[in-house]
Amino acid sequence: MTTKSHSKRDEILEVASRLFYEQGYNATGIKQIIEEAGAAKGTFYSHFKSKEELGLAWLKARHITWNQWLSDAIDQKNSAGEKLLGIFDFLGDWMVDCDYRGCAFLNTLCELPNSGAPLRKEISSHKSELHKLIQTLVAEHHRKLTKKQTDAIGTVLFLLFEGTLVELQNFREPWPLVEARKQAESMLKT
């Protein structure tokens, strides 16, 4: 059974997650979150000491959710090469589903000038995990290449994914993905 205080924390986090993603981290104030969650100020602060702590909880939860979406999209693929191309297919589907709002992590990164901010560390951790996944899949796909070679290809594919994500958000058209996927296919043939 969920306790009342635990469910209120979840409700605050859910409201904050929606607002941070839709409006941006900096544009969303604690007062708005408290009001939309129907929480008392004291209740908010009993769960989150600061907006930054709430932001970290949001990014950690988003990391789990986003990785599950990705996993659901590629786990049914038969080979590492199919999974790598599936990551790009997932990107296209996800961007349409979110109306090209883009990546919560990159959107938030743009709002944080302090390179030592805890939220930036969380963002880097999320992106590093995706980078490692892609490198691992490349190594599985290109078994005859050296680790240095597969890591390099994995890094290029990661950067291609990230750049495509930004340009899909920017142009709100499918052509960046079409071109990126062609490049990914050619890199998997070598």
LOKESE-417996 format. One record per atom (N, C-alpha, C): residue number from 0; residue in three letters; atom name; x, y, z. Coordinates in nm, 2 decimals. Each point is the difference from the previous one (the first is absolute). Layout:
LOKESE-417996
NUM;ALA;CA;X;Y;Z
...
end
This chain:
LOKESE-417996
0;MET;N;0.08;-0.12;0.00
0;MET;CA;-0.08;0.12;0.00
0;MET;C;0.09;0.12;0.00
1;THR;N;-0.04;0.10;-0.08
1;THR;CA;0.08;0.13;-0.01
1;THR;C;-0.05;0.09;0.11
2;THR;N;0.10;0.06;0.07
2;THR;CA;-0.04;0.10;0.10
2;THR;C;-0.04;0.13;-0.06
3;LYS;N;-0.08;0.08;0.07
3;LYS;CA;-0.05;0.13;-0.05
3;LYS;C;0.12;0.09;-0.04
4;SER;N;0.10;0.01;0.09
4;SER;CA;0.12;0.09;-0.02
4;SER;C;0.08;-0.05;-0.12
5;HIS;N;0.01;-0.13;-0.02
5;HIS;CA;0.07;-0.06;-0.12
5;HIS;C;-0.07;0.04;-0.13
6;SER;N;-0.14;-0.02;0.00
6;SER;CA;-0.07;0.03;-0.12
6;SER;C;0.00;0.15;-0.03
7;LYS;N;0.01;0.09;0.10
7;LYS;CA;0.01;0.14;-0.02
7;LYS;C;0.13;0.04;-0.06
8;ARG;N;0.11;-0.07;0.04
8;ARG;CA;0.13;0.02;-0.06
8;ARG;C;0.00;-0.04;-0.14
9;ASP;N;-0.06;-0.11;-0.03
9;ASP;CA;-0.01;-0.05;-0.14
9;ASP;C;-0.08;0.10;-0.09
10;GLU;N;-0.11;0.05;0.06
10;GLU;CA;-0.08;0.10;-0.07
10;GLU;C;0.07;0.13;-0.03
11;ILE;N;0.08;0.04;0.10
11;ILE;CA;0.08;0.12;-0.02
11;ILE;C;0.10;-0.02;-0.11
12;LEU;N;0.07;-0.12;0.00
12;LEU;CA;0.10;-0.03;-0.10
12;LEU;C;-0.07;-0.02;-0.14
13;GLU;N;-0.12;-0.05;0.00
13;GLU;CA;-0.07;-0.02;-0.13
13;GLU;C;-0.03;0.14;-0.06
14;VAL;N;-0.05;0.09;0.08
14;VAL;CA;-0.04;0.13;-0.05
14;VAL;C;0.13;0.08;-0.04
15;ALA;N;0.10;-0.01;0.08
15;ALA;CA;0.13;0.07;-0.03
15;ALA;C;0.06;-0.06;-0.13
16;SER;N;-0.01;-0.13;-0.02
16;SER;CA;0.05;-0.06;-0.12
16;SER;C;-0.07;0.05;-0.12
17;ARG;N;-0.13;0.01;0.00
17;ARG;CA;-0.07;0.05;-0.11
17;ARG;C;0.03;0.15;-0.03
18;LEU;N;0.01;0.08;0.11
18;LEU;CA;0.02;0.14;-0.02
18;LEU;C;0.15;0.03;-0.05
19;PHE;N;0.09;-0.07;0.06
19;PHE;CA;0.14;0.01;-0.04
19;PHE;C;0.02;-0.03;-0.15
20;TYR;N;-0.07;-0.11;-0.04
20;TYR;CA;0.02;-0.04;-0.14
20;TYR;C;-0.07;0.10;-0.09
21;GLU;N;-0.13;0.04;0.03
21;GLU;CA;-0.08;0.09;-0.08
21;GLU;C;0.05;0.14;-0.01
22;GLN;N;0.04;0.05;0.12
22;GLN;CA;0.03;0.14;0.01
22;GLN;C;0.15;0.03;0.01
23;GLY;N;0.08;-0.09;0.05
23;GLY;CA;0.14;0.01;0.02
23;GLY;C;0.02;0.01;0.15
24;TYR;N;0.12;-0.04;0.04
24;TYR;CA;0.04;-0.01;0.14
24;TYR;C;0.00;0.14;0.07
25;ASN;N;0.07;0.10;-0.07
25;ASN;CA;0.01;0.13;0.06
25;ASN;C;-0.14;0.08;0.01
26;ALA;N;-0.08;-0.03;-0.11
26;ALA;CA;-0.13;0.07;-0.01
26;ALA;C;-0.10;-0.05;0.10
27;THR;N;0.02;-0.11;0.06
27;THR;CA;-0.09;-0.06;0.09
27;THR;C;0.03;0.03;0.15
28;GLY;N;-0.09;0.06;0.07
28;GLY;CA;0.03;0.04;0.14
28;GLY;C;-0.06;-0.10;0.09
29;ILE;N;0.06;0.00;0.12
29;ILE;CA;-0.05;-0.09;0.11
29;ILE;C;-0.15;0.03;0.03
30;LYS;N;-0.03;0.13;0.00
30;LYS;CA;-0.14;0.04;0.04
30;LYS;C;-0.10;-0.06;-0.10
31;GLN;N;0.03;0.00;-0.13
31;GLN;CA;-0.09;-0.06;-0.10
31;GLN;C;-0.01;-0.15;0.03
32;ILE;N;0.11;-0.07;0.02
32;ILE;CA;0.00;-0.14;0.03
32;ILE;C;-0.08;-0.03;0.12
33;ILE;N;0.02;0.07;0.11
33;ILE;CA;-0.08;-0.02;0.12
33;ILE;C;-0.15;0.02;-0.03
34;GLU;N;-0.04;0.11;-0.07
34;GLU;CA;-0.14;0.02;-0.03
34;GLU;C;-0.06;-0.11;-0.09
35;GLU;N;0.07;-0.04;-0.10
35;GLU;CA;-0.06;-0.10;-0.09
35;GLU;C;0.00;-0.14;0.06
36;ALA;N;0.09;-0.02;0.10
36;ALA;CA;0.00;-0.13;0.07
36;ALA;C;-0.10;0.00;0.11
37;GLY;N;-0.05;0.11;0.04
37;GLY;CA;-0.09;0.01;0.11
37;GLY;C;0.06;-0.03;0.13
38;ALA;N;0.13;0.04;0.01
38;ALA;CA;0.08;-0.03;0.12
38;ALA;C;0.02;0.13;0.08
39;ALA;N;0.01;-0.02;0.13
39;ALA;CA;0.04;0.11;0.09
39;ALA;C;0.15;0.03;-0.02
40;LYS;N;0.04;0.12;0.03
40;LYS;CA;0.15;0.03;-0.02
40;LYS;C;0.08;-0.09;0.09
41;GLY;N;-0.05;-0.02;0.13
41;GLY;CA;0.07;-0.08;0.09
41;GLY;C;0.02;-0.15;-0.05
42;THR;N;-0.11;-0.04;-0.06
42;THR;CA;0.00;-0.14;-0.06
42;THR;C;0.11;-0.01;-0.11
43;PHE;N;0.00;0.10;-0.08
43;PHE;CA;0.10;0.00;-0.11
43;PHE;C;0.14;-0.01;0.06
44;TYR;N;0.03;0.09;0.09
44;TYR;CA;0.14;0.01;0.06
44;TYR;C;0.03;-0.12;0.09
45;SER;N;-0.10;-0.08;0.05
45;SER;CA;0.02;-0.12;0.07
45;SER;C;0.05;-0.11;-0.09
46;HIS;N;-0.03;0.01;-0.13
46;HIS;CA;0.05;-0.10;-0.10
46;HIS;C;0.12;0.05;-0.08
47;PHE;N;0.01;0.13;-0.03
47;PHE;CA;0.10;0.05;-0.08
47;PHE;C;0.06;0.13;0.07
48;LYS;N;0.12;0.00;0.03
48;LYS;CA;0.06;0.11;0.07
48;LYS;C;0.02;0.12;-0.09
49;SER;N;0.00;-0.02;-0.13
49;SER;CA;0.02;0.11;-0.10
49;SER;C;-0.05;-0.04;-0.13
50;LYS;N;-0.01;0.10;-0.09
50;LYS;CA;-0.04;-0.03;-0.14
50;LYS;C;0.11;-0.09;-0.06
51;GLU;N;0.12;0.02;0.03
51;GLU;CA;0.11;-0.08;-0.06
51;GLU;C;-0.02;-0.15;0.04
52;GLU;N;-0.03;-0.02;0.13
52;GLU;CA;-0.03;-0.14;0.04
52;GLU;C;-0.11;-0.06;-0.08
53;LEU;N;-0.11;0.08;-0.02
53;LEU;CA;-0.11;-0.05;-0.08
53;LEU;C;0.04;-0.02;-0.14
54;GLY;N;0.08;0.09;-0.06
54;GLY;CA;0.05;-0.02;-0.13
54;GLY;C;0.08;-0.13;-0.02
55;LEU;N;0.09;-0.03;0.10
55;LEU;CA;0.07;-0.12;0.00
55;LEU;C;-0.09;-0.13;0.00
56;ALA;N;-0.10;0.01;0.09
56;ALA;CA;-0.09;-0.11;0.01
56;ALA;C;-0.08;-0.02;-0.14
57;TRP;N;-0.03;0.11;-0.06
57;TRP;CA;-0.06;0.00;-0.13
57;TRP;C;0.09;-0.07;-0.11
58;LEU;N;0.12;0.05;0.00
58;LEU;CA;0.09;-0.06;-0.10
58;LEU;C;0.03;-0.15;0.02
59;LYS;N;0.01;-0.04;0.13
59;LYS;CA;0.03;-0.14;0.03
59;LYS;C;-0.12;-0.08;-0.05
60;ALA;N;-0.12;0.05;0.03
60;ALA;CA;-0.12;-0.07;-0.04
60;ALA;C;-0.02;-0.01;-0.15
61;ARG;N;0.04;0.11;-0.07
61;ARG;CA;-0.01;0.01;-0.14
61;ARG;C;0.10;-0.09;-0.07
62;HIS;N;0.12;-0.02;0.06
62;HIS;CA;0.10;-0.09;-0.04
62;HIS;C;-0.06;-0.14;-0.01
63;ILE;N;-0.06;-0.04;0.11
63;ILE;CA;-0.06;-0.14;0.01
63;ILE;C;-0.11;-0.01;-0.11
64;THR;N;-0.09;0.09;-0.01
64;THR;CA;-0.11;0.00;-0.09
64;THR;C;0.05;0.00;-0.15
65;TRP;N;0.10;0.09;-0.03
65;TRP;CA;0.05;0.01;-0.14
65;TRP;C;0.07;-0.13;-0.04
66;ASN;N;0.08;-0.05;0.09
66;ASN;CA;0.07;-0.13;-0.03
66;ASN;C;-0.09;-0.11;-0.02
67;GLN;N;-0.11;0.00;0.08
67;GLN;CA;-0.10;-0.11;-0.02
67;GLN;C;-0.07;0.01;-0.14
68;TRP;N;-0.03;0.13;-0.04
68;TRP;CA;-0.05;0.02;-0.14
68;TRP;C;0.09;-0.06;-0.10
69;LEU;N;0.13;0.04;0.01
69;LEU;CA;0.10;-0.05;-0.09
69;LEU;C;0.01;-0.15;0.00
70;SER;N;0.01;-0.06;0.12
70;SER;CA;0.01;-0.14;0.01
70;SER;C;-0.12;-0.07;-0.06
71;ASP;N;-0.12;0.05;0.02
71;ASP;CA;-0.12;-0.06;-0.06
71;ASP;C;0.01;0.01;-0.15
72;ALA;N;0.06;0.10;-0.05
72;ALA;CA;0.01;0.02;-0.15
72;ALA;C;0.10;-0.09;-0.07
73;ILE;N;0.11;-0.03;0.07
73;ILE;CA;0.11;-0.08;-0.06
73;ILE;C;0.01;-0.14;0.04
74;ASP;N;-0.05;-0.04;0.12
74;ASP;CA;0.02;-0.13;0.05
74;ASP;C;-0.05;-0.11;-0.09
75;GLN;N;-0.10;0.03;-0.08
75;GLN;CA;-0.06;-0.11;-0.08
75;GLN;C;0.08;-0.02;-0.13
76;LYS;N;0.10;0.09;-0.02
76;LYS;CA;0.09;-0.02;-0.12
76;LYS;C;0.09;-0.12;0.02
77;ASN;N;0.03;-0.07;-0.11
77;ASN;CA;0.08;-0.12;0.00
77;ASN;C;0.15;0.02;0.01
78;SER;N;0.05;0.10;-0.05
78;SER;CA;0.15;0.02;0.00
78;SER;C;0.04;0.14;0.05
79;ALA;N;0.13;0.01;0.03
79;ALA;CA;0.05;0.13;0.05
79;ALA;C;-0.02;0.11;-0.11
80;GLY;N;0.02;-0.04;-0.13
80;GLY;CA;-0.01;0.10;-0.11
80;GLY;C;-0.15;0.04;-0.01
81;GLU;N;-0.09;-0.09;0.02
81;GLU;CA;-0.14;0.04;-0.01
81;GLU;C;-0.04;0.09;0.12
82;LYS;N;0.06;-0.03;0.12
82;LYS;CA;-0.02;0.08;0.12
82;LYS;C;0.05;0.14;-0.02
83;LEU;N;0.12;0.01;-0.07
83;LEU;CA;0.06;0.14;-0.02
83;LEU;C;-0.09;0.08;-0.09
84;LEU;N;-0.05;-0.06;-0.11
84;LEU;CA;-0.09;0.07;-0.09
84;LEU;C;-0.13;0.02;0.07
85;GLY;N;-0.04;-0.09;0.09
85;GLY;CA;-0.12;0.02;0.07
85;GLY;C;0.00;0.12;0.10
86;ILE;N;0.12;0.03;0.04
86;ILE;CA;0.02;0.12;0.09
86;ILE;C;-0.04;0.13;-0.08
87;PHE;N;0.03;0.00;-0.13
87;PHE;CA;-0.03;0.11;-0.09
87;PHE;C;-0.15;0.00;-0.03
88;ASP;N;-0.06;-0.12;-0.02
88;ASP;CA;-0.14;-0.01;-0.02
88;ASP;C;-0.08;0.05;0.12
89;PHE;N;0.05;-0.04;0.12
89;PHE;CA;-0.06;0.04;0.13
89;PHE;C;0.00;0.15;0.00
90;LEU;N;0.11;0.06;-0.03
90;LEU;CA;0.02;0.15;0.00
90;LEU;C;-0.11;0.07;-0.08
91;GLY;N;-0.03;-0.05;-0.12
91;GLY;CA;-0.10;0.06;-0.08
91;GLY;C;-0.14;-0.02;0.06
92;ASP;N;-0.03;-0.11;0.05
92;ASP;CA;-0.13;-0.03;0.06
92;ASP;C;-0.02;0.09;0.13
93;TRP;N;0.11;0.00;0.08
93;TRP;CA;-0.01;0.08;0.12
93;TRP;C;-0.02;0.15;-0.03
94;MET;N;0.07;0.05;-0.09
94;MET;CA;-0.01;0.15;-0.03
94;MET;C;-0.14;0.03;-0.05
95;VAL;N;-0.06;-0.09;-0.08
95;VAL;CA;-0.14;0.03;-0.05
95;VAL;C;-0.09;-0.01;0.12
96;ASP;N;0.02;-0.10;0.09
96;ASP;CA;-0.09;-0.02;0.12
96;ASP;C;0.01;0.13;0.09
97;CYS;N;0.11;0.06;0.01
97;CYS;CA;0.02;0.11;0.09
97;CYS;C;-0.02;0.14;-0.07
98;ASP;N;-0.05;-0.01;-0.12
98;ASP;CA;-0.02;0.12;-0.09
98;ASP;C;0.13;0.08;-0.01
99;TYR;N;0.11;-0.07;-0.02
99;TYR;CA;0.13;0.06;-0.02
99;TYR;C;0.05;0.09;0.12
100;ARG;N;-0.05;-0.03;0.12
100;ARG;CA;0.04;0.08;0.11
100;ARG;C;0.15;-0.03;0.03
101;GLY;N;0.04;-0.12;-0.03
101;GLY;CA;0.15;-0.04;0.01
101;GLY;C;0.03;-0.06;0.13
102;CYS;N;0.13;0.00;0.03
102;CYS;CA;0.05;-0.07;0.12
102;CYS;C;0.00;0.08;0.12
103;ALA;N;-0.06;-0.05;0.11
103;ALA;CA;-0.01;0.07;0.12
103;ALA;C;0.14;0.03;0.06
104;PHE;N;0.09;-0.08;-0.03
104;PHE;CA;0.14;0.01;0.05
104;PHE;C;0.07;0.12;-0.07
105;LEU;N;-0.01;0.00;-0.14
105;LEU;CA;0.07;0.10;-0.07
105;LEU;C;-0.07;0.14;0.02
106;ASN;N;-0.14;-0.01;0.01
106;ASN;CA;-0.07;0.13;0.02
106;ASN;C;0.05;0.06;0.13
107;THR;N;0.01;-0.08;0.10
107;THR;CA;0.04;0.05;0.13
107;THR;C;0.15;0.04;0.00
108;LEU;N;0.08;-0.07;-0.07
108;LEU;CA;0.14;0.03;-0.01
108;LEU;C;0.02;0.15;-0.05
109;CYS;N;-0.08;0.03;-0.10
109;CYS;CA;0.00;0.14;-0.06
109;CYS;C;-0.03;0.11;0.11
110;GLU;N;-0.07;-0.04;0.10
110;GLU;CA;-0.04;0.10;0.10
110;GLU;C;0.10;0.01;0.12
111;LEU;N;0.11;-0.08;0.00
111;LEU;CA;0.09;-0.01;0.11
111;LEU;C;0.14;0.05;-0.03
112;PRO;N;0.03;0.12;0.02
112;PRO;CA;0.14;0.05;-0.04
112;PRO;C;0.11;-0.05;0.09
113;ASN;N;-0.03;-0.04;0.12
113;ASN;CA;0.10;-0.05;0.10
113;ASN;C;0.04;-0.14;-0.03
114;SER;N;0.12;-0.02;-0.05
114;SER;CA;0.04;-0.14;-0.04
114;SER;C;0.01;-0.09;0.12
115;GLY;N;0.01;0.05;0.12
115;GLY;CA;0.00;-0.09;0.11
115;GLY;C;-0.13;-0.03;0.07
116;ALA;N;-0.11;0.05;-0.06
116;ALA;CA;-0.13;-0.02;0.06
116;ALA;C;-0.04;-0.15;0.01
117;PRO;N;-0.05;-0.04;0.11
117;PRO;CA;-0.04;-0.14;0.01
117;PRO;C;-0.09;-0.05;-0.11
118;LEU;N;-0.09;0.08;-0.05
118;LEU;CA;-0.09;-0.04;-0.11
118;LEU;C;0.08;-0.03;-0.13
119;ARG;N;0.11;0.08;-0.02
119;ARG;CA;0.08;-0.03;-0.12
119;ARG;C;0.08;-0.13;0.02
120;LYS;N;0.03;-0.04;0.12
120;LYS;CA;0.07;-0.13;0.02
120;LYS;C;-0.10;-0.11;-0.03
121;GLU;N;-0.13;0.02;0.04
121;GLU;CA;-0.10;-0.10;-0.03
121;GLU;C;-0.02;-0.02;-0.15
122;ILE;N;0.00;0.12;-0.07
122;ILE;CA;-0.02;0.00;-0.14
122;ILE;C;0.12;-0.08;-0.07
123;SER;N;0.12;0.03;0.05
123;SER;CA;0.12;-0.07;-0.06
123;SER;C;-0.01;-0.15;0.03
124;SER;N;-0.04;-0.04;0.11
124;SER;CA;-0.01;-0.14;0.03
124;SER;C;-0.10;-0.07;-0.09
125;HIS;N;-0.12;0.07;-0.03
125;HIS;CA;-0.10;-0.06;-0.09
125;HIS;C;0.06;-0.01;-0.14
126;LYS;N;0.07;0.10;-0.05
126;LYS;CA;0.05;-0.01;-0.13
126;LYS;C;0.12;-0.10;-0.01
127;SER;N;0.08;-0.01;0.11
127;SER;CA;0.11;-0.10;0.00
127;SER;C;-0.05;-0.14;-0.01
128;GLU;N;-0.11;-0.02;0.06
128;GLU;CA;-0.06;-0.14;0.00
128;GLU;C;-0.05;-0.03;-0.15
129;LEU;N;-0.06;0.09;-0.06
129;LEU;CA;-0.04;-0.02;-0.14
129;LEU;C;0.12;-0.02;-0.09
130;HIS;N;0.11;0.08;0.02
130;HIS;CA;0.12;-0.01;-0.08
130;HIS;C;0.06;-0.14;0.02
131;LYS;N;0.00;-0.05;0.12
131;LYS;CA;0.06;-0.14;0.03
131;LYS;C;-0.09;-0.10;-0.06
132;LEU;N;-0.13;0.01;0.00
132;LEU;CA;-0.09;-0.10;-0.06
132;LEU;C;0.03;-0.01;-0.15
133;ILE;N;0.01;0.12;-0.07
133;ILE;CA;0.03;0.00;-0.14
133;ILE;C;0.14;-0.06;-0.03
134;GLN;N;0.10;0.03;0.08
134;GLN;CA;0.13;-0.06;-0.02
134;GLN;C;-0.01;-0.15;0.02
135;THR;N;-0.07;-0.05;0.10
135;THR;CA;-0.01;-0.14;0.02
135;THR;C;-0.07;-0.07;-0.12
136;LEU;N;-0.11;0.06;-0.05
136;LEU;CA;-0.06;-0.06;-0.11
136;LEU;C;0.08;0.00;-0.13
137;VAL;N;0.08;0.10;-0.02
137;VAL;CA;0.09;0.01;-0.11
137;VAL;C;0.11;-0.12;0.01
138;ALA;N;0.05;-0.02;0.12
138;ALA;CA;0.10;-0.10;0.03
138;ALA;C;-0.06;-0.14;-0.03
139;GLU;N;-0.13;-0.02;0.03
139;GLU;CA;-0.07;-0.13;-0.03
139;GLU;C;-0.02;-0.01;-0.15
140;HIS;N;-0.02;0.11;-0.06
140;HIS;CA;-0.03;-0.01;-0.15
140;HIS;C;0.13;-0.02;-0.08
141;HIS;N;0.10;0.08;0.04
141;HIS;CA;0.13;-0.01;-0.08
141;HIS;C;0.10;-0.08;0.09
142;ARG;N;-0.02;-0.13;0.01
142;ARG;CA;0.08;-0.08;0.08
142;ARG;C;0.15;-0.01;-0.04
143;LYS;N;0.02;0.02;-0.13
143;LYS;CA;0.14;-0.01;-0.05
143;LYS;C;0.08;0.12;0.01
144;LEU;N;-0.06;0.11;0.05
144;LEU;CA;0.07;0.13;0.01
144;LEU;C;0.06;0.00;0.15
145;THR;N;0.10;0.09;0.01
145;THR;CA;0.06;0.02;0.14
145;THR;C;-0.09;0.08;0.08
146;LYS;N;0.02;0.00;0.13
146;LYS;CA;-0.08;0.08;0.10
146;LYS;C;0.01;0.15;-0.04
147;LYS;N;0.12;0.04;-0.03
147;LYS;CA;0.02;0.14;-0.04
147;LYS;C;-0.08;0.04;-0.12
148;GLN;N;-0.01;-0.09;-0.10
148;GLN;CA;-0.08;0.02;-0.12
148;GLN;C;-0.15;0.00;0.03
149;THR;N;-0.04;-0.09;0.08
149;THR;CA;-0.15;-0.01;0.03
149;THR;C;-0.04;0.12;0.09
150;ASP;N;0.09;0.03;0.10
150;ASP;CA;-0.03;0.12;0.08
150;ASP;C;-0.01;0.13;-0.08
151;ALA;N;0.09;0.01;-0.10
151;ALA;CA;-0.01;0.12;-0.09
151;ALA;C;-0.13;0.00;-0.08
152;ILE;N;-0.04;-0.11;-0.06
152;ILE;CA;-0.12;-0.01;-0.07
152;ILE;C;-0.12;0.03;0.09
153;GLY;N;0.00;-0.06;0.12
153;GLY;CA;-0.10;0.03;0.10
153;GLY;C;-0.02;0.14;0.04
154;THR;N;0.12;0.07;0.01
154;THR;CA;0.00;0.14;0.04
154;THR;C;-0.07;0.08;-0.12
155;VAL;N;0.04;-0.03;-0.12
155;VAL;CA;-0.05;0.07;-0.11
155;VAL;C;-0.16;-0.02;-0.01
156;LEU;N;-0.04;-0.12;0.02
156;LEU;CA;-0.14;-0.03;-0.01
156;LEU;C;-0.08;0.07;0.12
157;PHE;N;0.07;0.01;0.12
157;PHE;CA;-0.06;0.07;0.11
157;PHE;C;-0.02;0.15;-0.04
158;LEU;N;0.11;0.06;-0.05
158;LEU;CA;-0.01;0.14;-0.04
158;LEU;C;-0.10;0.02;-0.11
159;LEU;N;-0.01;-0.10;-0.10
159;LEU;CA;-0.10;0.01;-0.10
159;LEU;C;-0.14;0.00;0.06
160;PHE;N;-0.02;-0.09;0.09
160;PHE;CA;-0.13;0.00;0.07
160;PHE;C;-0.03;0.13;0.07
161;GLU;N;0.09;0.05;0.08
161;GLU;CA;-0.02;0.12;0.07
161;GLU;C;-0.02;0.12;-0.09
162;GLY;N;0.07;0.01;-0.11
162;GLY;CA;-0.01;0.11;-0.09
162;GLY;C;-0.14;-0.01;-0.07
163;THR;N;-0.04;-0.12;-0.04
163;THR;CA;-0.13;-0.02;-0.06
163;THR;C;-0.11;0.04;0.09
164;LEU;N;0.01;-0.03;0.13
164;LEU;CA;-0.10;0.03;0.10
164;LEU;C;-0.02;0.15;0.00
165;VAL;N;0.11;0.08;0.00
165;VAL;CA;-0.01;0.14;0.01
165;VAL;C;-0.06;0.06;-0.13
166;GLU;N;0.04;-0.05;-0.11
166;GLU;CA;-0.05;0.05;-0.13
166;GLU;C;-0.14;-0.04;-0.03
167;LEU;N;-0.05;-0.11;0.05
167;LEU;CA;-0.14;-0.04;-0.01
167;LEU;C;-0.08;0.10;0.08
168;GLN;N;0.05;0.03;0.12
168;GLN;CA;-0.07;0.10;0.08
168;GLN;C;0.00;0.14;-0.06
169;ASN;N;0.11;0.03;-0.06
169;ASN;CA;0.01;0.13;-0.07
169;ASN;C;-0.09;0.02;-0.12
170;PHE;N;0.02;-0.10;-0.10
170;PHE;CA;-0.08;0.01;-0.12
170;PHE;C;-0.14;-0.06;0.00
171;ARG;N;-0.02;-0.09;0.09
171;ARG;CA;-0.13;-0.06;0.02
171;ARG;C;-0.04;-0.07;-0.13
172;GLU;N;0.09;-0.06;-0.07
172;GLU;CA;-0.02;-0.07;-0.13
172;GLU;C;0.09;-0.13;0.01
173;PRO;N;-0.04;-0.10;-0.08
173;PRO;CA;0.07;-0.13;0.01
173;PRO;C;0.14;0.00;-0.07
174;TRP;N;0.03;0.09;-0.08
174;TRP;CA;0.12;-0.01;-0.08
174;TRP;C;0.13;-0.02;0.08
175;PRO;N;0.02;0.06;0.12
175;PRO;CA;0.13;-0.03;0.07
175;PRO;C;0.01;-0.15;0.03
176;LEU;N;-0.11;-0.06;0.04
176;LEU;CA;0.00;-0.14;0.04
176;LEU;C;0.03;-0.09;-0.13
177;VAL;N;-0.06;0.04;-0.11
177;VAL;CA;0.01;-0.08;-0.12
177;VAL;C;0.15;-0.01;-0.04
178;GLU;N;0.07;0.12;0.01
178;GLU;CA;0.14;0.01;-0.04
178;GLU;C;0.09;-0.07;0.10
179;ALA;N;-0.03;0.02;0.13
179;ALA;CA;0.08;-0.07;0.11
179;ALA;C;-0.01;-0.15;-0.01
180;ARG;N;-0.12;-0.05;-0.03
180;ARG;CA;-0.02;-0.14;0.00
180;ARG;C;0.08;-0.06;-0.12
181;LYS;N;0.00;0.07;-0.11
181;LYS;CA;0.09;-0.04;-0.12
181;LYS;C;0.14;-0.01;0.04
182;GLN;N;0.05;0.10;0.08
182;GLN;CA;0.14;0.00;0.04
182;GLN;C;0.03;-0.12;0.10
183;ALA;N;-0.10;-0.02;0.09
183;ALA;CA;0.01;-0.11;0.09
183;ALA;C;0.01;-0.14;-0.07
184;GLU;N;-0.08;-0.01;-0.10
184;GLU;CA;0.00;-0.13;-0.08
184;GLU;C;0.13;-0.02;-0.07
185;SER;N;0.06;0.11;-0.05
185;SER;CA;0.13;-0.01;-0.07
185;SER;C;0.11;-0.04;0.10
186;MET;N;-0.01;0.06;0.12
186;MET;CA;0.11;-0.03;0.10
186;MET;C;-0.01;-0.15;0.05
187;LEU;N;-0.12;-0.05;-0.01
187;LEU;CA;-0.02;-0.14;0.05
187;LEU;C;0.05;-0.10;-0.11
188;LYS;N;0.01;0.04;-0.13
188;LYS;CA;0.04;-0.08;-0.10
188;LYS;C;0.15;-0.02;-0.01
189;THR;N;0.08;0.10;0.05
189;THR;CA;0.14;0.00;0.00
189;THR;C;0.06;-0.11;0.08
end
